[in-house]
Structure formats: C-alpha cells, structure tokens
Amino acid sequence: MISKLFIMAFLILGISKQSFAMHIMEGFLAPSWALFWFVVAAPFLILGFLQIKKKIEIEPKALVLLALCGAFAFVLSSLKIPSVTGSCSHPTGVGLGAIIFGPLIMSIVSAIILLFQAVLLAHGGITTLGANVFSMGIVGPIVSYTIYMIWKKNDWNISVGVFLAASIGNMATYIVTSGQLAMAYPTDGSITVSLLKFLSIFALTQIPLAISEGLLTVVVFNVLRKYSGIELKKLSVI
C-alpha cells in the first residue's frame, strides 16, 4: 500500500533537479559527518520498528492510516519551492503522522520517504540520508508530537494544537538542517555565523510554508476525525 502510493506520487511529480535545503543533497556532507548522522539516527529507527508492530496490534486498521500519513508526507516534502542562492524550501508533512502515531514510527516512515526521494527524485541523497532522517524524521516529529500532547492534555482547541504542531515541527526541521550545514561548513571557523547565514537564506520561504503546512494538516486531520474517529480513539489520538 505505502509503496503504491509513493510510486503514484513519483509519477505525478516527475524527476527534479538536485538541491540542498531541507534535504541535504548527495555528497554535500563530508564522510565523517554523514556517518555521524547515520549513527545518531539509528537508535530511533530501531525503536520505530518496534513501535509500528505495537500500534498495528492495538488497531490493525491503523495500517491504512499509516499509509495515508506516509503518502501525505511524501507528496508535501517533494514540493520544492525555489529560495535564494539556487536552493529550495519545502513542507515536510510529518506533523500529521507524528500526531497520530508518535515520533518514533515517523522516523521509519520518513526514512522510507527520503530513500525513495533520493533514488527516484534526486532530492536529498543516500550518503546524507542519516542527516535528513534526523532533521525531518526525528526532530520534526518529536517537536510536533510534544506540542500536540501538551495541547491535548490541557484540553485546548484541537485544531489549534494540530496547526501549531505541524507548523512548528516544520520550522524545527528547518532549524536543525541549518545547524547541520553550519557544523559541516563553518564560516571562517564560526558555526554561529554560518548558522545565521543558512537560517536567513531559507527564512523567507520556510516561514510561509510552515504556516501553509499547518493549515493543510488541520484540514486533513479534521477529515480523519470525521471518517476515522474510532481508529483515532483506539490510538489515543483524540
């Protein structure tokens, strides 16, 4: 199911040029940094595999929701918006899945998405997969999930919580990616100066994208509440 949805998205979007931004392109990181991020991401992926099995046992129909969340993230994160200096920005789409399934499962989903995009769309890369998974598939979902759970615990407006979770999770990914690039390419030996440079490059496009992603995620989440409310309750989402 997930593979079919990914292939459909590929056929719709076509093949695009390499770029760096929210997805760090192939060969852009030194081997030492590439290996470092693979090692950092690995424990989350292992835990994610275990979490998927647990969730499916709780609610077998959740597999369909997981496929939907994966397709949603795949399509959104493939929509690249030109930024400055030949770079691009894009939504991540991981907030929806993080809210429903938690951040660990989304690390697995994101790894699959990023692998497909690197191979089929030349978006991101194999050597930079660990770094991209960490920013988009680990940090972003953790931030989104944490915000939503705080909102839910306090019984505040769900739609507002979903919006903030998705939009701030997007921004968290953008900030982490900027940090990864800054550590790999410090300006005159200064990581701080390099970080500010990368943040400023993508801010003009990424902030509006984060807001747009938040609004779209609210729309999709409300549709799921209407038609898959039973499954969401069993997964303790609502």
C-alpha positions in Angstrom: 0.0 0.0 0.0 2.7 2.5 1.0 4.9 1.6 -1.9 2.0 2.1 -4.4 1.2 5.5 -3.0 4.8 6.5 -3.2 5.1 5.4 -6.9 1.9 7.3 -7.7 3.4 10.4 -6.2 6.6 9.9 -8.2 4.7 9.7 -11.5 2.8 12.9 -10.7 5.7 14.9 -9.6 8.3 13.7 -12.1 12.1 13.8 -11.7 13.6 17.1 -10.3 17.0 18.5 -10.0 19.2 18.1 -7.0 19.2 20.8 -4.4 20.2 21.4 -0.9 18.0 22.9 1.8 15.5 20.9 3.9 17.0 17.8 2.2 20.8 17.9 2.1 21.9 16.7 -1.3 24.2 13.8 -2.2 27.8 14.4 -1.5 27.3 17.7 0.3 28.5 16.3 3.7 32.0 15.0 4.4 32.0 11.2 5.1 32.7 11.8 8.8 29.5 14.0 9.2 27.5 11.6 7.0 28.5 8.6 9.2 27.9 10.7 12.4 24.2 11.4 11.5 23.6 7.7 10.5 24.8 6.7 13.9 22.7 9.3 15.7 19.6 8.3 13.7 20.0 4.5 14.1 18.6 4.1 17.6 15.4 6.0 16.7 14.9 3.8 13.7 15.2 0.6 15.7 12.7 1.8 18.3 10.4 2.9 15.4 10.3 -0.6 14.1 9.2 -1.9 17.5 6.5 0.8 17.8 5.0 0.0 14.4 4.3 -3.6 15.5 2.8 -2.4 18.7 0.5 0.1 17.1 -0.8 -2.4 14.5 -1.5 -4.9 17.2 -3.7 -2.3 19.0 -5.6 -1.3 15.9 -5.0 -3.4 12.7 -6.8 -0.7 10.6 -4.2 1.8 11.6 -2.0 0.4 8.7 -4.3 2.3 6.3 -3.8 5.5 8.3 -0.1 5.0 8.4 -0.1 4.6 4.6 -2.0 7.8 4.3 0.3 9.7 6.6 3.3 8.4 4.6 1.8 9.5 1.3 0.9 12.9 2.7 4.5 13.4 3.9 5.9 12.1 0.7 4.0 14.5 -1.6 4.4 17.6 0.6 8.1 17.1 1.1 8.6 16.6 -2.6 7.0 20.0 -3.4 10.1 22.2 -3.6 9.7 26.0 -3.6 12.7 28.0 -5.0 14.5 30.0 -2.4 17.7 32.1 -2.9 21.2 31.2 -4.0 19.9 28.3 -6.1 18.4 26.5 -3.1 14.9 25.5 -2.2 12.5 25.1 0.7 9.5 22.7 1.1 6.9 21.4 3.6 7.7 18.2 5.5 4.3 16.7 6.1 5.5 14.7 9.1 3.4 16.5 11.7 0.2 14.6 10.8 1.9 11.2 11.2 3.6 12.3 14.4 0.3 13.4 16.0 -1.4 10.1 15.1 1.4 7.5 15.5 4.1 9.3 17.5 7.6 10.4 16.6 9.4 7.0 16.6 7.1 5.5 13.9 7.5 8.6 11.8 11.3 8.1 11.8 10.7 4.9 9.9 8.2 6.4 7.5 10.5 9.4 6.9 13.5 7.1 6.2 11.4 5.3 3.5 10.2 8.6 2.1 13.7 10.1 2.0 15.2 6.9 0.4 12.5 7.0 -2.3 13.1 10.7 -3.0 16.9 10.3 -3.1 16.7 7.4 -5.6 13.7 8.4 -7.7 13.6 12.2 -7.5 17.3 13.1 -6.9 16.0 15.0 -3.9 18.4 14.5 -1.0 20.9 11.7 -1.1 22.0 8.2 0.1 25.1 9.4 2.0 23.1 12.3 3.6 20.2 10.0 4.4 21.1 9.9 8.1 21.3 13.7 8.4 18.0 14.2 6.6 16.2 11.5 8.6 17.4 13.1 11.8 16.1 16.6 10.9 12.9 15.7 9.1 12.1 12.3 10.5 13.2 12.6 14.1 13.4 16.2 15.4 10.4 17.4 13.4 8.1 14.7 14.6 9.3 14.9 18.2 8.5 18.6 18.3 5.1 18.1 16.6 4.1 15.2 18.9 5.2 17.1 22.1 3.2 20.2 21.2 0.1 18.2 20.3 0.3 16.1 23.5 0.6 19.3 25.6 -2.4 20.8 23.8 -4.4 17.6 24.3 -3.5 17.2 27.9 -4.8 20.7 28.7 -8.0 20.0 26.7 -7.4 23.1 24.5 -8.8 23.5 21.0 -7.6 20.5 18.9 -7.4 22.3 15.6 -5.1 25.0 17.0 -3.0 22.3 18.6 -2.7 20.5 15.2 -1.8 23.7 13.4 0.9 24.6 15.9 2.3 21.0 16.0 2.6 20.8 12.2 3.9 24.3 11.6 6.4 24.4 14.5 7.6 20.9 13.6 8.3 22.1 10.1 10.3 25.0 11.5 12.2 22.7 13.8 13.3 20.6 10.8 14.5 23.8 9.0 16.4 25.0 12.0 18.1 21.6 12.6 19.1 21.3 8.9 20.6 24.8 9.0 22.6 23.6 12.1 23.8 20.5 10.3 25.0 22.6 7.4 26.6 25.1 9.7 28.5 22.5 11.6 29.8 20.9 8.3 30.6 24.3 6.8 31.5 26.9 9.4 32.1 30.4 8.1 35.7 31.5 8.9 35.7 28.8 11.6 32.4 30.1 13.2 29.5 27.8 13.4 27.3 30.6 14.7 27.9 32.9 11.7 27.3 30.0 9.3 24.1 29.1 11.2 22.7 32.6 10.9 23.6 32.6 7.2 21.7 29.4 6.5 18.7 30.4 8.7 18.4 33.7 6.8 18.6 32.0 3.4 15.6 29.8 4.0 13.5 32.0 6.4 11.7 34.0 3.7 10.2 30.9 2.1 10.2 28.4 5.0 8.1 30.5 7.4 5.1 30.9 5.0 5.5 27.2 4.1 5.3 26.2 7.7 2.1 28.2 8.2 0.6 26.7 5.0 1.5 23.2 6.1 -0.1 23.8 9.5 -3.4 24.9 7.9 -3.4 21.9 5.4 -2.7 19.5 8.2 -5.6 20.8 10.2 -7.9 20.2 7.2 -6.7 16.6 6.7 -6.8 15.9 10.5 -10.4 17.1 10.7 -11.4 14.9 7.8 -9.8 11.9 9.6 -11.6 12.8 12.8 -14.9 12.6 10.9 -14.3 9.4 9.0 -11.7 7.5 11.1 -12.7 8.7 14.6 -12.9 5.2 16.0 -9.4 4.3 14.9 -8.0 7.6 16.3 -9.7 7.0 19.6 -8.2 3.5 19.8 -4.8 5.0 19.1 -5.4 7.6 21.9 -5.1 10.5 19.4 -8.5 12.1 20.4 
